[in-house]
Amino acid sequence: MDIFAYIDPGSGSYLVQVIVAAILGISFYFKSLMTWVKSIFGIKPKTQDKDQKPHE
Protein backbone atom coordinates (compact mmCIF):
# COMPACT_ATOMS: atom_id res chain seq x y z
CA MET A 1 0.00 0.00 0.00
CA ASP A 2 1.50 3.28 -1.10
CA ILE A 3 0.79 6.41 0.92
CA PHE A 4 1.69 9.68 -0.73
CA ALA A 5 1.79 12.84 1.34
CA TYR A 6 1.03 16.01 -0.55
CA ILE A 7 1.34 19.51 0.85
CA ASP A 8 0.27 22.26 -1.50
CA PRO A 9 2.41 25.45 -1.59
CA GLY A 10 -0.05 27.50 0.48
CA SER A 11 -0.23 24.93 3.27
CA GLY A 12 3.51 24.34 3.12
CA SER A 13 4.37 28.00 3.53
CA TYR A 14 1.83 28.29 6.36
CA LEU A 15 3.40 25.29 8.06
CA VAL A 16 6.88 26.83 7.78
CA GLN A 17 5.55 30.12 9.19
CA VAL A 18 3.96 28.33 12.15
CA ILE A 19 7.19 26.44 12.90
CA VAL A 20 9.33 29.61 12.74
CA ALA A 21 6.87 31.54 14.91
CA ALA A 22 6.81 28.72 17.47
CA ILE A 23 10.61 28.58 17.66
CA LEU A 24 10.88 32.37 18.07
CA GLY A 25 8.07 32.44 20.62
CA ILE A 26 9.68 29.73 22.70
CA SER A 27 13.08 31.45 22.58
CA PHE A 28 11.62 34.82 23.70
CA TYR A 29 9.64 33.08 26.45
CA PHE A 30 12.73 31.39 27.88
CA LYS A 31 14.76 34.60 27.58
CA SER A 32 12.16 36.51 29.60
CA LEU A 33 11.91 33.61 32.04
CA MET A 34 15.68 33.67 32.60
CA THR A 35 15.60 37.45 33.09
CA TRP A 36 12.84 37.03 35.67
CA VAL A 37 14.75 34.28 37.53
CA LYS A 38 17.95 36.36 37.53
CA SER A 39 16.05 39.35 38.91
CA ILE A 40 14.79 37.20 41.79
CA PHE A 41 18.38 36.35 42.75
CA GLY A 42 19.56 39.94 42.25
CA ILE A 43 21.73 39.24 39.22
CA LYS A 44 21.90 42.28 36.98
CA PRO A 45 22.85 42.18 33.29
CA LYS A 46 26.33 43.29 32.38
CA THR A 47 26.47 46.82 30.96
CA GLN A 48 29.38 48.70 29.49
CA ASP A 49 30.14 52.27 30.47
CA LYS A 50 30.15 54.73 27.61
CA ASP A 51 33.62 55.96 28.59
CA GLN A 52 35.21 52.51 28.42
CA LYS A 53 36.37 50.87 25.23
CA PRO A 54 34.86 47.47 24.47
CA HIS A 55 37.14 44.54 25.18
CA GLU A 56 38.77 43.05 22.14
Secondary structure, DSSP 8 states (H G I E B T S, - for coil): --------HHHHHHHHHHHHHHHHHHHHHHHHHHHHHHHHTT-------SSS----
